[in-house]
Amino acid sequence: MPESSSQTVRMEARSTVSVRTKQRLAPAAIQGLEVLSLPVARLDAYVCEVVERNPLLEFDYERASLSFEELPEEEDDGAEGPAADPDGYVPRTSAAVAWDDRGFDLARLRDECSETETLHSHLRMQLTGTNASDEDRALLDVLIENIDDDGYFSGSMPAVCAEVGRPVADGERLLALVQQLTPRGVGARDLAECLTLQLDDGAPYAAVIRDMLRNNLEDLAENRTTKLTRTYHLTVDDLSAIRECICALDPRPGSSFSQRKSTVYVVPDLTIVRDGAGFAVRVTGELSETVVINRTYDRMAEQGRMDAEAREWLEQKRAEADAVLANIDQRRQTLHRFGVYLAEVQYDFFTGGEARMRPLTMQQAADALGVHVSTISRTVQDKHVLTPWGVYPLKHFFSSSVACSAEERRHALSSLAIKDRIKDLVAGEDRRKPLSDATITTILNGEGVDIKRRTVAKYREALGIGRQSQRRR
């Protein structure tokens, strides 16, 4: 009888222990980082919110930047004013509301709020004298409503005509009528049609320009000189004159009526200005000086005129108020420390301009100030600084470095300084023979800047400068 074989299954239990460190931020620390990341424009809204939410916080109007006693007095210009009442009160007239340069001019507020003419109203006004029928006026009104802020007809002609129950042919006929109005080029359906509508019949090369706009607009944009001169049998001078004529046309004829605000005003969080031989650093929006603790509740607690529940609520609100004031003060201190560091490390920039910007990383700033790199990131987030050369985002001062072997440039140059040099080279080039990326690279290498052609191309594109063929005139 064969021997039976047995199999043994061995099971082993193994356990491994690993130590991992996790960093958790307390709620108070998180709130402090949030306050640090606020720009001065949003800090005011945050302070108003916490003051409204916490009764222990209030504004100290006696130390605020503007008090009612500082309002300018009316000057006596010799004119006879309104009669005073028996108590000596003289009513103010509307003319007396206008302040001088020390205060706000309410006439400006009136001008801002006054109704201005829109593109649509301007077009409708020009159509008031036409002999259009009521049906045509209804369709014209819909066509005008479909003209965007740039002056282009952006609607669908079949859909517009179907809305008022008219054939597409009537829509095309009335759109041609709109295209005869001012500003010239309004009502066009694309860029080529817009520029063509603005072109005078008696202009030089008018027929050639119209053909170029219809069939070779991309070649014009890409500056394909050889192809255009061969196609239209033109000289380089003729093509240059045609380009100047086209550049004089307006690609956005309705923009002058646009209600969009093109200017964005920035309130700097830091101010670094020259002070004798050095520079002075000031933090704007130091609101911690005008937000104070309401001592009325402290006196109530000292007098013992509240129960245990009210006392607990008061202690909680007092802790929140102290945390808010501490966070605002910490934000001010951090911004001031960073401003002082920035004035020191970028001293060449503050004295000589952007061409002397030095390379700097957030990690270098964090190591110098003894903080985490995320703190530097929050410090510069959405914030600006007023310098002798204008207002700059704080992030503008962080850039990569480019090696430089020139004896007079012992330090590495920042990428911003290299871009500024590329801008100068392109600005001074011969438009008939613009510099290529390889030529710019050779010039920079000759100045001791160790840079490659592909880096020059990347910087040129970042500056919004076209290629060599696009810049040729």
C-alpha positions in Angstrom: 0.0 0.0 0.0 1.6 3.3 -1.1 2.5 5.7 1.6 0.3 8.8 1.7 2.0 12.1 1.3 1.0 15.1 3.4 1.4 18.8 2.7 2.0 21.4 5.3 0.8 24.9 4.9 2.8 27.4 6.9 1.2 30.8 7.6 3.3 33.7 8.8 2.0 36.9 10.2 4.1 39.9 9.7 3.5 43.4 10.9 5.4 46.5 10.0 5.3 49.8 11.8 6.1 53.1 10.1 6.2 56.5 11.6 4.7 59.3 9.6 4.6 62.9 10.7 1.6 64.9 9.7 1.4 68.7 10.3 -2.0 70.0 11.1 -2.8 73.7 11.4 -4.9 75.0 14.2 -8.1 76.9 13.2 -6.5 80.1 14.5 -3.4 79.6 12.3 -5.6 78.9 9.2 -7.5 82.1 9.9 -4.2 84.0 10.1 -3.0 82.7 6.8 -6.3 83.6 5.2 -6.0 87.2 6.5 -2.4 87.3 5.2 -3.5 86.4 1.7 -6.0 89.2 1.5 -5.0 92.3 -0.6 -5.7 95.7 0.9 -8.8 96.1 -1.3 -10.4 93.1 0.3 -9.0 93.6 3.8 -11.4 96.5 4.3 -14.4 94.3 3.5 -13.2 91.6 5.8 -12.7 94.0 8.7 -16.2 95.5 8.2 -17.6 92.0 8.3 -15.9 90.9 11.5 -16.9 94.2 13.2 -20.5 93.7 12.3 -20.4 90.1 13.5 -18.5 90.7 16.8 -20.0 93.3 19.1 -16.6 93.6 21.0 -15.0 95.1 17.9 -15.6 98.6 16.8 -14.0 101.3 14.7 -12.1 104.1 16.4 -13.3 107.0 14.3 -11.2 109.5 16.4 -8.0 108.0 14.9 -9.5 107.2 11.5 -8.0 108.7 8.4 -11.0 111.0 7.8 -13.1 112.8 10.3 -16.0 115.2 9.8 -13.9 118.0 11.2 -11.5 117.6 8.3 -14.0 118.4 5.6 -13.0 121.6 3.8 -14.8 124.8 4.6 -16.5 126.8 2.0 -14.5 129.8 0.8 -16.1 133.2 0.8 -15.9 134.4 -2.8 -17.8 137.6 -2.1 -21.1 136.4 -3.7 -24.2 136.9 -1.7 -25.3 133.5 -0.3 -28.6 132.3 0.9 -30.2 134.1 3.8 -29.7 132.8 7.2 -32.6 131.8 9.4 -33.2 133.4 12.9 -30.9 130.8 14.5 -28.0 131.7 12.2 -28.2 128.5 10.1 -27.3 129.0 6.5 -28.7 126.3 4.2 -26.2 124.8 1.8 -27.0 125.0 -1.9 -26.2 122.4 -4.5 -23.3 124.6 -5.8 -21.7 124.5 -2.4 -21.4 120.7 -2.6 -18.4 120.8 -5.0 -15.2 120.3 -3.0 -11.8 121.5 -3.9 -8.7 119.3 -4.5 -8.6 118.4 -0.8 -11.8 116.3 -1.0 -14.2 114.6 -3.4 -15.9 116.5 -6.2 -19.5 115.3 -6.3 -19.8 116.6 -9.8 -17.6 113.7 -10.8 -20.2 111.3 -9.2 -22.9 113.0 -11.2 -20.9 112.6 -14.4 -20.3 108.9 -13.7 -24.0 108.3 -13.1 -25.3 110.3 -16.0 -26.6 108.4 -19.0 -24.3 108.1 -22.0 -25.1 107.3 -25.6 -24.8 103.7 -26.5 -24.0 102.2 -29.9 -27.5 100.9 -30.3 -29.1 104.3 -29.5 -26.7 106.0 -31.9 -27.7 103.7 -34.7 -31.4 104.1 -34.1 -31.1 107.8 -34.0 -29.5 107.8 -37.5 -32.5 105.7 -38.8 -35.1 108.2 -37.5 -35.0 110.2 -40.7 -35.4 107.3 -43.1 -38.6 106.3 -44.9 -38.6 102.8 -43.6 -41.9 101.1 -43.1 -43.1 99.9 -39.7 -42.3 96.3 -40.7 -38.8 97.3 -41.7 -38.3 99.2 -38.5 -39.2 96.2 -36.5 -36.6 94.1 -38.3 -34.1 96.9 -38.1 -34.6 97.1 -34.4 -33.9 93.3 -34.0 -30.8 93.6 -36.3 -29.4 96.4 -34.2 -30.0 94.4 -31.0 -27.8 91.7 -32.4 -24.8 94.0 -32.9 -22.2 93.5 -30.2 -20.0 96.0 -28.4 -17.3 95.8 -31.0 -19.8 96.8 -33.8 -20.2 93.3 -35.4 -23.5 91.6 -36.3 -23.2 88.5 -34.2 -26.7 87.0 -34.7 -28.0 84.4 -37.1 -29.8 86.0 -40.0 -32.3 83.2 -40.5 -33.1 83.2 -36.8 -33.5 87.0 -36.7 -35.8 87.1 -39.7 -37.9 84.2 -38.4 -38.4 86.1 -35.1 -40.2 88.9 -36.9 -41.7 86.7 -39.7 -39.7 88.2 -42.6 -37.7 86.6 -45.4 -33.9 86.4 -45.2 -33.6 88.6 -48.3 -35.2 91.5 -46.4 -32.8 90.9 -43.5 -29.8 91.1 -45.9 -31.2 94.3 -47.5 -31.7 96.0 -44.2 -28.4 94.9 -42.8 -26.7 96.6 -45.8 -28.6 99.8 -44.7 -27.2 99.5 -41.2 -23.7 99.1 -42.7 -24.0 102.5 -44.3 -24.3 104.2 -40.8 -21.6 105.5 -38.7 -19.2 104.5 -37.2 -18.0 103.1 -40.5 -17.6 99.3 -40.5 -20.6 98.7 -38.1 -22.8 95.8 -38.9 -20.1 93.7 -40.4 -20.2 89.9 -40.0 -16.4 89.4 -39.9 -13.2 91.3 -39.8 -12.6 91.3 -43.6 -16.1 92.8 -44.2 -15.6 95.3 -41.4 -12.3 96.6 -42.9 -13.7 96.6 -46.4 -16.7 98.8 -45.4 -14.3 101.4 -44.1 -12.2 101.5 -47.3 -12.8 104.5 -49.6 -13.2 103.8 -53.2 -10.7 106.5 -54.1 -8.0 105.2 -51.8 -4.7 104.0 -53.4 -4.7 100.3 -54.2 -8.4 100.1 -53.1 -9.3 97.2 -55.4 -6.1 95.3 -54.4 -6.8 95.8 -50.7 -10.4 94.6 -51.0 -9.2 91.4 -52.8 -6.5 90.9 -50.1 -9.0 91.3 -47.3 -11.4 88.7 -48.9 -8.8 86.1 -50.0 -5.5 86.7 -48.3 -6.3 88.0 -44.8 -4.3 85.3 -43.1 -1.3 86.0 -45.4 -1.5 89.6 -44.4 -1.6 88.7 -40.7 1.4 86.3 -41.0 3.3 88.9 -43.1 4.0 86.6 -46.0 5.6 89.2 -48.0 7.0 87.0 -50.8 3.7 85.3 -51.5 1.7 88.6 -51.5 4.2 90.5 -53.8 4.1 87.6 -56.3 0.3 87.1 -56.2 -0.5 90.8 -56.8 2.7 91.8 -58.7 3.6 94.4 -56.1 6.9 95.8 -55.0 7.9 95.7 -51.3 7.2 99.5 -51.0 3.8 99.0 -52.5 3.0 96.3 -50.0 4.3 98.4 -47.2 1.9 101.3 -48.2 -1.0 98.8 -48.4 -0.2 97.6 -44.8 -0.2 101.2 -43.5 -3.5 101.8 -45.2 -5.0 98.7 -43.6 -3.5 99.4 -40.2 -5.3 102.8 -40.2 -8.7 101.1 -40.3 -10.5 100.2 -37.1 -11.1 96.5 -36.4 -13.5 97.4 -33.5 -15.7 100.3 -34.8 -18.2 100.1 -31.9 -15.6 100.1 -29.1 -15.9 103.9 -28.7 -19.5 103.4 -27.5 -18.7 100.5 -25.2 -19.7 100.8 -21.6 -17.0 98.3 -20.4 -14.5 99.7 -18.0 -11.1 99.3 -19.7 -9.1 100.7 -16.8 -8.5 98.6 -13.7 -7.4 100.6 -10.6 -5.0 98.9 -8.3 -4.5 99.8 -4.6 -0.9 98.9 -3.7 -0.4 97.0 -0.5 3.2 98.2 -0.1 5.0 101.4 -0.9 8.7 101.5 -1.3 10.0 105.0 -2.0 13.4 106.7 -1.9 14.3 108.1 1.5 17.7 109.9 1.3 20.3 107.4 0.4 18.0 104.4 1.0 14.4 103.4 0.7 11.4 103.6 3.1 8.9 100.8 3.3 5.3 101.4 4.3 2.3 99.1 4.5 -0.9 100.6 3.2 -4.2 99.8 4.8 -3.0 99.4 8.3 -6.5 99.0 9.6 -5.5 97.5 12.9 -5.0 101.0 14.2 -8.7 101.9 13.7 -10.2 98.7 14.9 -10.3 98.5 18.7 -12.0 96.5 21.5 -15.2 97.9 22.9 -14.4 98.4 26.6 -18.1 98.7 27.6 -18.4 94.9 27.7 -15.2 94.6 29.8 -16.7 97.0 32.4 -19.9 95.0 32.5 -17.9 91.8 33.2 -15.9 93.5 35.9 -19.0 94.8 37.6 -20.5 91.3 37.6 -23.8 92.3 36.0 -24.2 89.1 33.9 -24.9 85.5 34.4 -22.6 82.6 33.7 -24.0 82.0 30.2 -23.5 85.6 29.2 -20.0 85.6 30.7 -19.1 82.5 28.7 -20.4 84.1 25.5 -18.5 87.3 26.2 -15.2 85.4 26.7 -15.7 83.6 23.4 -16.3 86.8 21.6 -13.3 88.4 23.3 -11.1 85.6 22.2 -12.4 85.9 18.6 -11.8 89.7 18.7 -8.2 89.3 20.0 -7.5 86.8 17.3 -8.8 89.2 14.6 -6.6 92.0 15.8 -3.6 89.7 16.1 -4.1 88.4 12.6 -4.3 91.9 11.1 -1.2 93.0 13.0 0.6 89.9 11.9 -0.3 90.6 8.3 1.1 94.1 8.6 4.4 92.8 10.2 4.9 90.1 7.6 4.2 92.5 4.7 6.6 95.1 6.2 9.4 92.4 6.7 8.9 91.3 3.1 9.0 94.8 1.8 12.3 95.5 3.7 13.8 92.3 2.3 12.6 93.2 -1.2 14.2 96.6 -1.0 17.5 95.0 0.0 17.6 92.1 -2.4 16.3 94.1 -5.4 18.2 97.3 -4.6 19.5 97.5 -8.1 16.0 97.5 -9.5 14.8 100.3 -7.2 17.8 102.4 -8.2 18.1 101.5 -11.9 14.9 100.1 -13.2 13.7 96.8 -14.6 16.8 96.0 -16.6 18.7 95.6 -13.3 16.2 93.1 -11.8 18.0 90.3 -10.0 16.8 86.6 -10.1 14.8 85.6 -7.0 12.7 82.6 -6.0 10.1 82.3 -3.3 12.2 79.6 -1.6 15.1 82.1 -1.3 12.8 84.7 0.2 11.4 82.1 2.7 14.8 81.0 3.8 15.9 84.6 4.3 12.8 85.5 6.4 12.7 82.2 8.3 9.2 81.2 7.2 7.6 78.5 5.1 7.5 79.1 1.3 3.7 78.9 1.5 3.8 82.0 3.7 5.7 83.9 1.0 3.2 82.7 -1.6 0.3 84.1 0.5 2.2 87.3 1.2 2.5 88.1 -2.5 -0.8 86.7 -3.6 -2.9 89.4 -5.5 -0.8 92.2 -3.9 1.0 95.1 -5.5 3.8 97.5 -4.5 4.3 101.1 -5.5 7.9 101.7 -6.6 9.8 104.7 -8.1 9.1 103.0 -11.5 5.4 102.4 -11.1 3.1 99.8 -9.5 4.1 96.2 -9.9 2.6 92.9 -8.7 4.7 91.4 -5.9 5.0 88.2 -7.9 6.8 90.3 -10.6 10.0 90.3 -8.5 10.3 86.5 -8.7 12.0 85.2 -11.8 14.4 82.5 -12.9 18.1 83.2 -13.5 20.2 83.2 -16.7 24.0 82.7 -16.4 26.2 85.6 -17.4 29.9 85.3 -17.9 30.6 89.0 -18.6 33.1 90.6 -16.3 30.9 93.6 -15.6 28.0 91.2 -14.8 29.3 88.9 -12.2 25.8 88.1 -10.9 23.3 86.0 -12.9 20.7 88.1 -14.7 17.0 87.6 -14.2 14.8 86.5 -17.0 13.0 89.8 -16.7 16.2 91.7 -17.5 16.8 89.4 -20.5 13.3 90.1 -21.8 13.8 93.8 -21.4 17.0 93.6 -23.5 15.2 91.6 -26.2 12.5 94.3 -26.3 15.2 96.9 -26.8 16.9 95.0 -29.6 13.6 94.5 -31.4 12.6 98.2 -31.0 15.9 99.3 -32.6 15.9 96.8 -35.5 15.6 97.7 -39.2 12.0 96.9 -40.1 13.1 95.9 -43.6 15.5 93.4 -42.1 14.2 92.4 -38.6 16.4 90.4 -36.3 16.0 86.6 -36.2 16.0 84.6 -33.0 19.4 83.3 -33.9 20.8 86.8 -34.4 19.4 88.0 -31.1 20.9 84.9 -29.4 24.3 85.8 -31.0 24.1 89.4 -29.7 23.2 88.3 -26.2 26.0 85.7 -26.2 28.4 88.4 -27.3 27.2 90.5 -24.2 28.1 87.6 -21.9 24.6 86.1 -21.5 24.6 82.3 -21.7 21.3 81.7 -23.5 20.0 79.4 -26.2 18.0 80.3 -29.3 14.9 78.3 -28.0 15.0 80.4 -24.8 15.1 83.6 -26.8 12.1 82.4 -28.8 10.2 81.6 -25.6 10.9 85.0 -24.1 10.0 86.7 -27.4 6.6 84.9 -27.5 6.0 85.8 -23.9 6.5 89.5 -24.7 4.0 89.2 -27.5 6.6 90.0 -30.2 6.0 88.3 -33.5 8.4 86.2 -35.5 11.0 87.7 -37.9 8.6 87.3 -40.9 5.7 88.9 -39.0 7.8 92.0 -38.1 9.2 92.6 -41.6 7.8 95.8 -43.2 
